[in-house]
Structures are given as structure tokens and as C-alpha cells.
Amino acid sequence: MSFLELVNKRYSFRGYLDKEVEQEKIDYILKCANLAPSAANRQPWKIYLVKDYEVRKKLAEAYPREWLIEAPIIVVFTGITDNNWIRSDGKNYLMCDVTIIADYFILAATEVGLGTCYIAAFDEKKVIDALKLPENEIPFLITPLGYPKDGVTRPRKRKELNEIIVHV
Ligand SMILES: Cc1cc2nc3c(=O)[nH]c(=O)nc-3n(C[C@H](O)[C@H](O)[C@H](O)COP(=O)(O)O)c2cc1C
């Protein structure tokens, strides 16, 4: 699969089958994610793979959508606030680092035929409580991980390249 085919295959799936994810696929995805780069190579992140139904239920309270709890695994990407690179002018790159590892994870999941959906609109406190996160960890992104119910159901809406590319 070319990179273009891979990124075309990734989609925000909002419906999942009641079907387990094979351990080999999870191992492969994690191996890919672990190669993600980070500022100053600090790797200031954790990936929570939540299979436990009770904890998934609590996470689904933080983002109450039917389809989140449908997936057999909910993944939470957190950033470690005392191990991240900060530019000399004070700009914090933690969210950027966490986004990159989440991207690697999600694209690897796509490659092996699994569905995901970036979620940021969750109640942060509820996620912190559900996972009992320590004070130095911030959850930035969540995704369900599982086999999608349906294929791509909406057209891709993207800006034209000439709207976003600036030739200087
Ligand atoms: C940082 C980020 C946060 C997002 N948060 C949510 C969310 O909270 N809930 C949701 O349903 N989709 C969320 N999405 C999915 C976007 O709506 C989706 O990626 C966008 O509409 C493009 O659709 P596509 O992913 O199917 O190509 C988020 C995506 C990104 C990148």
C-alpha cells in the first residue's frame, strides 16, 4: 500500500463491530508508534490501551457517544508534563509530540485494517479520574480501536491545495 493509499484509507470511524482485535495487530501498531519522533527525543508520552469494560464505560462518560464504547479497545494518549521539550521562548511542544505518536499509531492501525477516530472533545477531568492519571500526565487524544461497522460513508472534504500552500 502506498502512503497515499494509506492516508486515504484512514477515516474517522464512528461505529464498531463487537469483534476482538488480534494481539499481533496491537503489537505491530505499538512497534510503529514507538518509532515516533519527539522534540529532543524526550518521548514524553504514555499510551493507555483500555480493554476493561468498566474503565471503558467511565471513558465513555467523558465522551458520551454510543460508538466509543462499541470498540473493544479505547486508546488514550497522554503527555508527561515534566519531561517535555520547551523552546527557549517558552513555547511548549508537548501536544505536538503526543499528536505525532497518535498519528503513527492511527496510521499503523489503518494499515492493518482497524478503525480509529481522533477524539479531543472529551471531559478531561473524567478521563483523568477514569485512568487515575498522576498529576504530571495530561490526556490529549482518545481513539476507539476496533473493526469498523461501515466503510467510508462521507465524502472527504478538504481545502484545495492552493488555499493552503504558500510558495515563497
Ligand atoms: C485533533 C482532532 C480532534 C478531533 N476530535 C474529534 C472529536 O472530539 N469527536 C469526533 O467525533 N471527531 C473528532 N475528530 C475527527 C475530525 O472531525 C475528522 O478527522 C475530520 O472531520 C476529517 O474527517 P476524516 O477523519 O474522516 O477524514 C478530531 C480530529 C482531530 C485531528
The ligand as an SDF file (V2000), in Angstrom:
LIG
                    3D

 31 33  0  0  0  0  0  0  0  0999 V2000
   -7.2150   16.8650   16.8470 C   0  0  0  0  0  0  0  0  0  0  0  0
   -8.5080   16.2530   16.4040 C   0  0  0  0  0  0  0  0  0  0  0  0
   -9.5750   16.2130   17.2740 C   0  0  0  0  0  0  0  0  0  0  0  0
  -10.7820   15.6160   16.8920 C   0  0  0  0  0  0  0  0  0  0  0  0
  -11.7950   15.4960   17.8100 N   0  0  0  0  0  0  0  0  0  0  0  0
  -12.9100   14.8490   17.4680 C   0  0  0  0  0  0  0  0  0  0  0  0
  -13.9340   14.6320   18.4290 C   0  0  0  0  0  0  0  0  0  0  0  0
  -13.8390   15.0300   19.5730 O   0  0  0  0  0  0  0  0  0  0  0  0
  -15.0390   13.9350   18.0450 N   0  0  0  0  0  0  0  0  0  0  0  0
  -15.1860   13.4360   16.7740 C   0  0  0  0  0  0  0  0  0  0  0  0
  -16.2100   12.8000   16.5010 O   0  0  0  0  0  0  0  0  0  0  0  0
  -14.2360   13.6410   15.8300 N   0  0  0  0  0  0  0  0  0  0  0  0
  -13.1140   14.3290   16.1500 C   0  0  0  0  0  0  0  0  0  0  0  0
  -12.1090   14.4940   15.2240 N   0  0  0  0  0  0  0  0  0  0  0  0
  -12.2820   13.9640   13.8660 C   0  0  0  0  0  0  0  0  0  0  0  0
  -12.4590   15.0530   12.8120 C   0  0  0  0  0  0  0  0  0  0  0  0
  -13.7680   15.5650   12.8810 O   0  0  0  0  0  0  0  0  0  0  0  0
  -12.1550   14.4170   11.4310 C   0  0  0  0  0  0  0  0  0  0  0  0
  -10.8120   13.9950   11.4040 O   0  0  0  0  0  0  0  0  0  0  0  0
  -12.3720   15.4070   10.2780 C   0  0  0  0  0  0  0  0  0  0  0  0
  -13.7230   15.7860   10.1940 O   0  0  0  0  0  0  0  0  0  0  0  0
  -11.9820   14.7970    8.9260 C   0  0  0  0  0  0  0  0  0  0  0  0
  -12.6710   13.5800    8.7030 O   0  0  0  0  0  0  0  0  0  0  0  0
  -11.8810   12.2210    8.4710 P   0  0  0  0  0  0  0  0  0  0  0  0
  -11.0430   11.9620    9.7210 O   0  0  0  0  0  0  0  0  0  0  0  0
  -12.9360   11.1490    8.3080 O   0  0  0  0  0  0  0  0  0  0  0  0
  -11.0110   12.3680    7.2630 O   0  0  0  0  0  0  0  0  0  0  0  0
  -10.9170   15.1030   15.5810 C   0  0  0  0  0  0  0  0  0  0  0  0
   -9.8330   15.1510   14.7050 C   0  0  0  0  0  0  0  0  0  0  0  0
   -8.6480   15.7070   15.1070 C   0  0  0  0  0  0  0  0  0  0  0  0
   -7.4720   15.7020   14.1420 C   0  0  0  0  0  0  0  0  0  0  0  0
  1  2  1  0
  2  3  1  0
  2 30  2  0
  3  4  2  0
  4  5  1  0
  4 28  1  0
  5  6  2  0
  6  7  1  0
  6 13  1  0
  7  8  2  0
  7  9  1  0
  9 10  1  0
 10 11  2  0
 10 12  1  0
 12 13  2  0
 13 14  1  0
 14 15  1  0
 14 28  1  0
 15 16  1  0
 16 17  1  0
 16 18  1  0
 18 19  1  0
 18 20  1  0
 20 21  1  0
 20 22  1  0
 22 23  1  0
 23 24  1  0
 24 25  2  0
 24 26  1  0
 24 27  1  0
 28 29  2  0
 29 30  1  0
 30 31  1  0
M  END
$$$$
